[in-house]
Amino acid sequence: MSNSTETGNPLGFDLPIIDAHHHFWKLDAGHYPWLTDEYDETFFLGDYRSMCQDFLPAHYRQATAGFNVLGTVHVEAERSRSEQVQENQFLGELHARTGLPSAIVGHVYFVQPDRDAVLAAHAADPLVRGVRSKPIISNGPTASVAGQPGTMQDPAWLEGLSKLAPLGLSWDLRVPYWHLVEAAEVARAFPDTAIVLNHLGLPLDRSPEGLAIWREGMRALADCPNVYLKVSELGLYGGRWDSVSNRRVIAEAVEMFGAERAMFASNLPVARLSTTFLAIVADILAALPGADETTLRRIFAGTARDFYRLAI
């Protein structure tokens, strides 16, 4: 790493970055209900009205100025579920004009009636590498929805997940910390499916009790060689950013998975509700003070490049 004058950022961090998780949207080019007409008062990061505006490659470049971002992965942005394939087309046009995103994680519900047709369209798109399909989750660690339709125990849902590996598609797994043990059971049942856990497993409760539940699930997932980790979205309820506990969970998670299965991701623009790109990078570096350059190159670029099969 060089000094901040040479790199343009105060950290002096000049290593290449592949951002494995962010979102683009243009509100007059598609329907994003949660951003335009179905505002979610219960969103875990709090008031997100500031985010209800276009976020495009130029905005992304502004938010990451001073860093050497070589490529990015767009993850489905909750666009209308009747426009799942159209979202890919919009992103393909952005890629053709700007070079970003480098790859796409599309959306499908594993139980939707036209699932197979949507998956076929995803698989045929040269930028699509995988899908995100969020299972039904409970309201907290003391509640259970196990076995209900759309959950990770639903046979119909599991059938949908089984379709990914034959198509060469990965699965972006997004569940909060109290569902991680269940997710590990699913990962073990589908060893040929490449899976990446979003947002460090969402350790939203940093109390000893909450972290114990998170730790148990993370260890179970780390024991599955087909599961990778996104070091991303450490914002807490209401948009609180706690660098001290962030660094603790980053260090623990990377130790469990290893640099070969850990990848940096910003979750822009959502992450801006609680922090900045600079602060995310700073907390990761502070969490891994003994990491050598080879390790940092894996976490900040190499793992994402290999997992999402990027020609970068």
ChimeraX attribute file (.defattr): number of C-alpha atoms within 10 A of each C-alpha:
attribute: neighborCount
match mode: 1-to-1
recipient: residues
	/A:1	11
	/A:2	13
	/A:3	13
	/A:4	14
	/A:5	11
	/A:6	13
	/A:7	18
	/A:8	16
	/A:9	18
	/A:10	13
	/A:11	19
	/A:12	16
	/A:13	22
	/A:14	18
	/A:15	17
	/A:16	17
	/A:17	25
	/A:18	27
	/A:19	26
	/A:20	31
	/A:21	27
	/A:22	22
	/A:23	22
	/A:24	24
	/A:25	24
	/A:26	14
	/A:27	16
	/A:28	10
	/A:29	11
	/A:30	14
	/A:31	19
	/A:32	20
	/A:33	15
	/A:34	16
	/A:35	21
	/A:36	13
	/A:37	9
	/A:38	9
	/A:39	14
	/A:40	14
	/A:41	9
	/A:42	9
	/A:43	13
	/A:44	14
	/A:45	16
	/A:46	16
	/A:47	15
	/A:48	19
	/A:49	12
	/A:50	10
	/A:51	14
	/A:52	15
	/A:53	13
	/A:54	14
	/A:55	16
	/A:56	18
	/A:57	18
	/A:58	10
	/A:59	14
	/A:60	17
	/A:61	13
	/A:62	9
	/A:63	16
	/A:64	16
	/A:65	15
	/A:66	20
	/A:67	21
	/A:68	16
	/A:69	17
	/A:70	15
	/A:71	21
	/A:72	25
	/A:73	27
	/A:74	24
	/A:75	23
	/A:76	23
	/A:77	19
	/A:78	18
	/A:79	19
	/A:80	14
	/A:81	16
	/A:82	10
	/A:83	15
	/A:84	21
	/A:85	18
	/A:86	15
	/A:87	24
	/A:88	24
	/A:89	14
	/A:90	15
	/A:91	22
	/A:92	22
	/A:93	13
	/A:94	17
	/A:95	16
	/A:96	11
	/A:97	10
	/A:98	13
	/A:99	15
	/A:100	24
	/A:101	25
	/A:102	26
	/A:103	27
	/A:104	29
	/A:105	24
	/A:106	28
	/A:107	28
	/A:108	24
	/A:109	21
	/A:110	25
	/A:111	20
	/A:112	14
	/A:113	9
	/A:114	11
	/A:115	16
	/A:116	16
	/A:117	12
	/A:118	18
	/A:119	24
	/A:120	13
	/A:121	14
	/A:122	25
	/A:123	20
	/A:124	12
	/A:125	14
	/A:126	11
	/A:127	24
	/A:128	25
	/A:129	23
	/A:130	28
	/A:131	26
	/A:132	22
	/A:133	21
	/A:134	18
	/A:135	20
	/A:136	18
	/A:137	18
	/A:138	16
	/A:139	11
	/A:140	11
	/A:141	12
	/A:142	7
	/A:143	10
	/A:144	13
	/A:145	14
	/A:146	16
	/A:147	12
	/A:148	13
	/A:149	15
	/A:150	22
	/A:151	19
	/A:152	23
	/A:153	19
	/A:154	16
	/A:155	15
	/A:156	16
	/A:157	20
	/A:158	18
	/A:159	12
	/A:160	18
	/A:161	22
	/A:162	16
	/A:163	17
	/A:164	23
	/A:165	16
	/A:166	10
	/A:167	15
	/A:168	14
	/A:169	23
	/A:170	23
	/A:171	23
	/A:172	26
	/A:173	24
	/A:174	20
	/A:175	21
	/A:176	20
	/A:177	25
	/A:178	28
	/A:179	22
	/A:180	25
	/A:181	19
	/A:182	17
	/A:183	23
	/A:184	20
	/A:185	15
	/A:186	17
	/A:187	22
	/A:188	17
	/A:189	13
	/A:190	18
	/A:191	14
	/A:192	16
	/A:193	21
	/A:194	21
	/A:195	25
	/A:196	25
	/A:197	23
	/A:198	23
	/A:199	23
	/A:200	25
	/A:201	27
	/A:202	21
	/A:203	23
	/A:204	18
	/A:205	16
	/A:206	16
	/A:207	10
	/A:208	9
	/A:209	10
	/A:210	15
	/A:211	17
	/A:212	14
	/A:213	18
	/A:214	27
	/A:215	22
	/A:216	14
	/A:217	21
	/A:218	25
	/A:219	17
	/A:220	19
	/A:221	29
	/A:222	20
	/A:223	15
	/A:224	19
	/A:225	15
	/A:226	18
	/A:227	23
	/A:228	26
	/A:229	32
	/A:230	28
	/A:231	27
	/A:232	27
	/A:233	25
	/A:234	29
	/A:235	25
	/A:236	19
	/A:237	14
	/A:238	15
	/A:239	20
	/A:240	14
	/A:241	19
	/A:242	15
	/A:243	17
	/A:244	11
	/A:245	15
	/A:246	21
	/A:247	20
	/A:248	16
	/A:249	21
	/A:250	21
	/A:251	18
	/A:252	16
	/A:253	23
	/A:254	23
	/A:255	13
	/A:256	19
	/A:257	20
	/A:258	17
	/A:259	22
	/A:260	17
	/A:261	23
	/A:262	29
	/A:263	30
	/A:264	26
	/A:265	28
	/A:266	27
	/A:267	24
	/A:268	24
	/A:269	20
	/A:270	18
	/A:271	21
	/A:272	18
	/A:273	20
	/A:274	19
	/A:275	18
	/A:276	16
	/A:277	19
	/A:278	18
	/A:279	14
	/A:280	24
	/A:281	19
	/A:282	16
	/A:283	20
	/A:284	24
	/A:285	18
	/A:286	18
	/A:287	21
	/A:288	18
	/A:289	9
	/A:290	9
	/A:291	13
	/A:292	9
	/A:293	11
	/A:294	10
	/A:295	16
	/A:296	20
	/A:297	18
	/A:298	23
	/A:299	26
	/A:300	25
	/A:301	25
	/A:302	24
	/A:303	23
	/A:304	30
	/A:305	23
	/A:306	14
	/A:307	19
	/A:308	21
	/A:309	12
	/A:310	17
	/A:311	8
	/A:312	11
